[in-house]
Amino acid sequence: MKIVRGKAIDLSSEGKGVVKNGKDIIFVDGLFPNEEADIQILYQRAGVYFGKVKKLYKLSEDRIQPRCKICTSCGGCQYQQLDYQAQLKYKTKRVKEALVRIAKVNADVQPCIGMDNPYNYRNKIQVPFAKDRRGVVRFGFYKENTHIIVPIKQCVIEDKRAAPILWDIKLLLEKMNIPVYNEDSGKGILRYVLIRTSYHYDELMVVLVTTSLNFPGQRNFINSLVKKHPEITTVVGNVNSRKTNVVLGSREKVLYGPGHIKEDILGLTFEISASSFFQINPIQVEKLYNAVLNLIDVSKNETVLDAYSGVGTIGLIVAKNARKVISVEVNKSAHKNAVENAKRNKIENIEFICDDAGEYIAKCDEQIDVVIMDPPRSGSDEKFLSALIRKRIGKIVYVSCDPETLARDIKYLSDYYDVKYVQPIDMFPMTAHVETVVGLCLCND
Ligand SMILES: C[S@@+](CC[C@H](N)C(=O)[O-])C[C@H]1O[C@@H](n2cnc3c(N)ncnc32)[C@H](O)[C@@H]1O
């Protein structure tokens, strides 16, 4: 395959080095600005070439030795070879540039808020299980854009409690002859294992994603696992028998314990079930929600809509300062968790709606003063955004985990709203991902 020599001039939104080669643009894994390398071109997509470093000539002064030996092949940690302060600098720059390039908004962007210890923060770990060519059971992460499993011993960004459990699951599967799933034939039992950990409580959930609700030896398997790891407080079975890349199926059964774990954020306690969204960084989430609280400063007589609300976290946290909160979430389990979370925290001035956020706001006839919106990576939609404009909502706080879709949505709002404040927060150290909180106010004219 073709090899070219080039120098990275920037980082792409996916954390790849951007190299200009004549008129061509090449995105290169593991190449940082100012570094020069021989680059092997791998493929072309949408007019852009993608490549990997064949030989590195000039190193960036921000380059460091990564803690994880497989970080270049696993593809999960695009920035592990970058000094942490440089990671934060590039994340701030990414947010700023997305707003200028896509939304045509030149806002002041605050420096990205980082972590004191940017390792072992992930509270959710999700790994596929499969047999390799020699018939050995493997678990790990999919190499980028493939279904090739890169085996892991201990991932440096996950909660340390996960890896020993995954290793014992592998040993038990082998010992008890429980077949792992084969993507080609569609046969086998265990597809994925998902582990959720609590930071504030000694609680840990294991979710076994299998092709059938019950499988031979299931009871023995769970008993042995829980005996070996008493830190496991609940085990949930999730059935996914479809040929799909989506990890969780829709059918679930609690196999051990209560079926959920608890977590605390800013003094409130939340229940989380297997398929509910929950912020994956338990330390940074408090900084994220504080940034939201600082922006809205709701008085007691305002009504807040918490859209895309997950298990109700943000809405429940702002409820003490608002007249009323309406919380809208489409996922049924998350909605159920949210209702329980209000009871658990004895918060009554909150109403939970299980619906599409756009559908709900379009038909809602209540006076809404403030909207907090935290949509998934793909961003919001025209139905929701056009309703914000139509209803002349005074204040919007937009929480986003994708600067490009955030900027796209801000562009949609920009004839009617001014961007007042932009605060990136590093929820995902060692990766190219960044969370952003944006405060928007209705223009006066
Ligand atoms: C990024 S999460 C934010 C959750 C919550 N605000 C938090 O901080 O934990 C996005 C949430 O939006 C929900 N969601 C996705 N599409 C939706 C839609 N069209 N309407 C309402 N909720 C949606 C997802 O199920 C998920 O819980």
The ligand as a Tripos MOL2 file, in Angstrom:
@<TRIPOS>MOLECULE
LIG
   27    29     1     0     0
SMALL
NO_CHARGES

@<TRIPOS>ATOM
      1 C1        -26.6840   11.9600   26.9410 C.3       1 LIG1
      2 S1        -28.0000   11.1740   27.7640 S.3       1 LIG1
      3 C2        -28.3450   12.3540   29.0260 C.3       1 LIG1
      4 C3        -29.0550   11.8440   30.2430 C.3       1 LIG1
      5 C4        -29.0650   12.7540   31.4620 C.3       1 LIG1
      6 N1        -29.3200   14.1280   31.1560 N.3       1 LIG1
      7 C5        -27.8030   12.6110   32.2840 C.2       1 LIG1
      8 O1        -27.0630   13.5740   32.4740 O.co2     1 LIG1
      9 O2        -27.5490   11.4740   32.7770 O.co2     1 LIG1
     10 C6        -29.2750   11.3030   26.6070 C.3       1 LIG1
     11 C7        -30.5830   10.6670   27.0020 C.3       1 LIG1
     12 O3        -31.5490   10.9900   25.9840 O.3       1 LIG1
     13 C8        -32.4120    9.8910   25.8170 C.3       1 LIG1
     14 N2        -33.0150   10.0880   24.4910 N.ar      1 LIG1
     15 C9        -32.5040    9.7680   23.2730 C.ar      1 LIG1
     16 N3        -33.3170   10.1780   22.2940 N.ar      1 LIG1
     17 C10       -34.3740   10.7910   22.9010 C.ar      1 LIG1
     18 C11       -35.5410   11.4370   22.4130 C.ar      1 LIG1
     19 N4        -35.7790   11.5290   21.1100 N.pl3     1 LIG1
     20 N5        -36.4080   11.9550   23.3040 N.ar      1 LIG1
     21 C12       -36.1740   11.8570   24.6490 C.ar      1 LIG1
     22 N6        -35.0750   11.2460   25.1650 N.ar      1 LIG1
     23 C13       -34.1850   10.7290   24.3030 C.ar      1 LIG1
     24 C14       -31.5110    8.6950   25.9760 C.3       1 LIG1
     25 O4        -32.2480    7.5320   26.3030 O.3       1 LIG1
     26 C15       -30.5820    9.1550   27.1060 C.3       1 LIG1
     27 O5        -31.0950    8.7770   28.3540 O.3       1 LIG1
@<TRIPOS>BOND
     1     1     2 1
     2     2     3 1
     3     2    10 1
     4     3     4 1
     5     4     5 1
     6     5     6 1
     7     5     7 1
     8     7     8 2
     9     7     9 1
    10    10    11 1
    11    11    12 1
    12    11    26 1
    13    12    13 1
    14    13    14 1
    15    13    24 1
    16    14    15 ar
    17    14    23 ar
    18    15    16 ar
    19    16    17 ar
    20    17    18 ar
    21    17    23 ar
    22    18    19 1
    23    18    20 ar
    24    20    21 ar
    25    21    22 ar
    26    22    23 ar
    27    24    25 1
    28    24    26 1
    29    26    27 1
@<TRIPOS>SUBSTRUCTURE
     1 LIG1         1 GROUP 0 **** ****
